[in-house]
């Protein structure tokens, strides 16, 4: 059985003090290496909150988050920042690239942030990733001079810079046309299969969800269903 990359145990999240809002109610969820899991549900169901907690950007009110067996609740702030940078890659609907930076510089950022200065090894790794996403010819382009699909591919390369075992994607194709969305998804699927990376993808796109290995449905802060799924990704992509 593949390694357990992510395990959420009884995760709850409340907001407020005088008036308490219960957002997540005892979430149990595991992801193994090589799994591509879609997280779906109506607006307000708690998907973004769950993703933030999974990504160690927010702390649960109760329960625990384990990544590759590490109990993250026991990490101090500096340890948590370092651990998050090495263990988790993030891809967002709005890619959050730095507009004044080149594609190459944007991809290098996670490693640069950890090590404090660039290196030849870092540059080589970033160039390799840009080649992987088909953008080697755009390495020196500023991100603002790239198309939406190209910018998202740079964001994928950036998420892979530290070779994280877990990638979290929040509506990664939500701002793209159908053809670009298919290209971005195929890149994610390729990384998932070739490198054994675990991916948790929040999406409102039923086409994308149908192409994942499992579909987890969140309703009112609870997992309403978690079912294995035969991906339609193996069929010809729509476009």
PyMOL commands that set and color helices and strands:
alter all, ss='L'
color gray80, all
select helices_A, chain A and resi 47-54+72-74+77-87+103-115+120-132+136-138+143-145+148-160+178-195+206-209+232-234
alter helices_A, ss='H'
color red, helices_A
select strands_A, chain A and resi 4-15+21-32+36-40+62-67+70-71+88-92+166-170+198-202+214-219+222-228
alter strands_A, ss='S'
color yellow, strands_A
deselect
rebuild
show_as cartoon
